[in-house]
């Protein structure tokens, strides 16, 4: 086996292992991701960036930016024909979406600890309440977690397969 093929197998293994861990997180069987702190930073930044759209958009902006940043990174890697980076960022996107799914499912009970302590607006309680969907928090949270699981599987498997392909040569001009 040549060095390039070995690297492809290692990359595929890493992607599949992270994908399996991501599925455990999405299914509620594991609860720790090393990017949770990074996701929180993007979430809070989203509130500030989307502030210009008013209260509803600003509150929604936290979850939007939290998922949009890793998705944009994944797209950038796809654009550059880098399947390993795209797969990692696809898994990151889905992992961030798992975090959002937990926040959505917590809308009525508001058990999750929030930055700022008591008296802080729970984003998804506010959003679903304004939309008249508060009673749907658990179903919407589960559906979001299922979507995240599908993205994890798709990102991990597709990128792992693409890492096995030999690099394509670019034609000389």
C-alpha angles and dihedrals in degrees: 000000000000123000094255092054091048091052089050091054092048091050091048090050092050091049093048093046091050089045091054091048089048091053090052089052092046090050092050093247094115129029111189129088123170091223097057092101091050090049090051091054091052090045093055092043089054091061090056097042094048092043089103089068094063133253100309094046092044092053092046089045092072094064092036095056092042089063099030097060097058090040090054089049090052091050091049090054091047089051089052092048092243105142095178094055091042091052093048092049091045089055089046090051091052092044089054089049089054087058090051090049090056090049091049092049089051094057098108101033095039091201097144116101110246130204108260096032126235119007095034117128113256100226098216096040087056096042098046091041092054090048093047090241101110092116088059096058096110095045092046091047092051092046090051090050090050090050089050090051091052091050090049092052093044094047096045098043098041094046091045090053092047090050087062094058117096114250112269116240118232115228116249115244 
